[in-house]
Amino acid sequence: MFSTASLTGIALLYMALLFALAIFVERKVRKQSGLSFQGPIYALSLAVFFTSWTFYGSVGFALENGLQFFAIYIGAILGLLFGAKAIKKMVLAKESFRLTSIADFISTRYRRSQRIAALVTIIAILGLMPYIVLQLRAINSAFDVLTNDSATQGSWSAVIITLTLAFITILFGARKIDPTERHQGIIAVLAAECLVKLFAFIALGLFVTFGLFDGFDDLFTQAEQANLQPVYSFGGADSLLTWVALIILGAAAILMLPRQFHVTVVENPGTTHIKSALTLFPIYTLGINLFVIPIALAGLLLGLPKSSGDQFVLLIPKLANSEVMALVGYLGGFAAATGMVIVTLITLATMTSNHLVIPIWRRFKPNLNLGASLLHLRWILILGIALIAHLFANQLDAPYLLVALGLISFAAVLQLAPAGLIGLFWRKGNSLGAALGLLSGFILWGFTLVLPPMIGEGWIDASVMTNGLFGHSWLRPNALFGLEFLPPLAHGVFWSLLFNITLYVVGSKLYKPRKVERAQTEELFNATNEVLTDRYRNARPTGLEAYIEREPKTQEAELLLNRFLSSDAADQVLGSILTDLQLGARTHFTIVELMEFHRLLEQRLAGSIGAAGAHSAIEESIRYSDRESADLKALFSHIASELKLSSSETENSPLFESLQDNNDQLNNELAKLKNANKVLEEKVDRQYEVIHGHRLEIQKLTHENQTLKARLGLSTDES
């Protein structure tokens, strides 16, 4: 129907139009300081949730499981509606802490732990890399369906498209070192691609329903006569558990997928636009899924094999000799795949550089200047991830595994939900509980959901499925601990989520975090409290004696910034911090201004290397004099003594607990002094009683002496 050259040319022309749109938008933003219709554009960008797995795979899923294909999207709608408060909190946290990714957010919640950030990053890479493979595989499959050229030509076209996607991602998503800066060109591209795939799928649905058939009545009447009712049924009696599992996966994915976090939180221009998403996203979801069942039924009625269901949107127009509709189907699927790939490349490259590469680099070469290399590192990571995904997409020939890739990826992302969402509302959650929950959920995810497809492809001995791991029958991936009645997906979701939540709660209950972690938790909860946010964020340093020389502190900060940023970028960041502090021409800091200076320094640096990395860099590089340390301790002690809290607030306030810990040593010493004083008082009382007894004895003896003299007839004088 098409040649590889023509289809590649169309794809490149399409991406050139996206490129032009991104340039136009960014130029307009520079002139006008913002886009018009930001609410609808933001809401449309959230539809990056719908990938080629939706555009192509929903039809194939419906052929096998009926209306269960829509359970994921029901979950997404419910997750967005009921998670609106969580999204608002995450946006507020992003604005206060300059968060760059889901890994940054979760690590910031748990004392900026670099280990937790690394664990989240590893889960994201292993969970989402197969999903990128799925997108590139979908593009390659579309080429195979619509062209009849040699495999070599198709392979080269796939390489060209992959490299072009990486180029667009680098140019508009990683052009600057600070990934917290909004990429409005990319957001405009995502919004445009979401419109393309929506209109393409609706156009295909209308073509099939009203062009090849006489409307819905005719289509469903023929389907009933052909006994195709299972395609639009809710499933069998045992499908309820699968429905529940899919809804849970969809709800977690809309909030926790790294690409969703990026567009929903990092690229969010303000919390007011969340309302637009709550209205438009459900409508979009219904629109893009409206014709899934009609297309599935039409393909079967036209004689297409059920096994080719993922390609019905291309095969039906090809069967009808409609090049226009085939091209529409190709561009719709291409838009669905490329939007996901671009945003995921941005997020994975940012997380990998901030939480894996840089920490390792700093450990082995702590004095190496990263300023000139950090941006190039992100470019290399984007290109490397794209090419690795292309390699797997081109070489992997595992149909059973590819069908499961989407759900396996969603189940991996589910493991981030307890630490990310429960921790956003439950103050008692701590770093140990988060680490235990993430690690256990990740292990159970791999064992119950990744291992079976690998066994099914013959990569691992099949005896594990029947005899269990190490020959233990209770360690079977599909029947863990002897639980055999659950469907495979529900089985994996149940066990991974159960272990994750249980160990998160138990670990948090058993471990009492240090005061630094409790203070960080309180800081984050203050930042996400709408009532306190403006006052908290806009607070300005005041009071105390300005005795700290400004120049050495700015030089110390400049040395730190130059390790990770270019010289110009470091000067710009330092200048913006000093401007925010409103120091004017003053040459000295107060102790509170110094605290604010270091807080802003960490916040700005977090935009480049992540919150966890920035916190570690500050701890390693910033030093306080003896007087500064003493003043900081005195300041905390003063705050603690001046707090006027009720007894219930005192018992439940993490802030009070955090401040009270600064006086633990003083309180212990005071208690010892009180005990010593009590002992001394008891000794004095005893000595007083002895002296009093002696006085009484002396008075008694004196009286007896006088009486004796009187009896002897002697006067007092004579005596």
Secondary structure, DSSP 8 states (H G I E B T S, - for coil): -B-HHHHHHHHHHHHHHHHHHHHHHHHHHHHHSS-TTHHHHHHHHGGGG--HHHHTHHHHHHHHHGGGGGHHHHHHHHHHHHTHHHHHHHHHHHHHHT--SHHHHHHHHTTT-HHHHHHHHHHHHHHHHHHHHHHHHHHHHHHHHHB-S-HHHHHHHHHHHHHHHHHHHHHHHSSSS-TTS--HHHHHHHHHHHHHHHHHHHHHHHIIIIIISSSHHHHHHHHHHTT-GGGGS---GGGHHHHHHHHHHHHHHHHH-HHHHIIIIIT-S-GGGHHHHHHHHHHHHHHHHTTHHHHHHHHHHTT--GGGGGGHHHHHHHHTT-HHHHHHHHHHHHHHHHHHHHHHHHHHHHHHIIIIIHHHHHHH-TT---TTTHHHHHHHHHHHHHHHHHHHHHH---HHHHHHHHHHHHHHHHTTHIIIIIHHH-TT--HHHHHHHHHHHHHHHIIIIIHHHHHHTTSS-THHHHH-GGG-TTEETTEETT--SS-HHHHHHHHHHHHHHHHHHHHHHH----HHHHHHHHHHHHHT-HHHHHHHHH-----S---EEHHHHHHHHHHHHHTTS-HHHHHHHHHHHHHHHT-TT--EE-HHHHHHHHHHHHHHHHHHH-HHHHHHHHHHH----HHHHHHHHHHHHHHHHH----HHHHHH-HHHHHHHGGGHHHHHHHHHHHHHHHHHHHHHHHHHHHHHHHHHHHHHHHHHHHHHHHHTT--TTT-
